[in-house]
């Protein structure tokens, strides 16, 4: 009888340890399943998927090393990396499109006036914010050349000082307000 009680105690201990281990594996599997589900929820990648992609990476980072080795997790991680690359390409194209749109409004260098300063500065700010991928988009290099030519023309206008020797000379050019003039008498 004593032996039977001892055997029952040992079996109970083994069962309780086994159940505890199963519970731990179930938690890990739940986290792995959450990750896989989060990746699958990102169907066709759009510009609105940035947070979902970041959230899926956070779920992946929280997985145990054992969970990260599971085939469904490895497959989902590869899928997530592909979706991230698609998202990054969309973001780059959107930024490049915005830059190209503003550059389309720029005047040619020979037509630049002081009033064009705001749009030139806006285009410069957009270009500075472009990442490497966005700068590789078709048309961006040519638009940047147009922008730099417009900036050079604007700087020349701003720095241009013409000396006027007489009031008659001043009257002759009074209609032209595109230059900087200094009356020297």
Secondary structure, 3 states (H helix, E strand, C coil): CHHHHHHHHHHHHHHHHHHHHHHHHHHHHHHHHHHHHHHHHCCCCCHHHHHHHHHHHHHHHCCCHHHHCCHHHHHHHHHHHHHHHHHHHHHHHHHHHHHHHHHHCCCCHHHCCHHHHHHHHHHHHHHHHCCHHHHCCCCHHHHHHHHHHHHHHHHHHHHCEEEECCHHHHHHHCCCCCCEEEECC
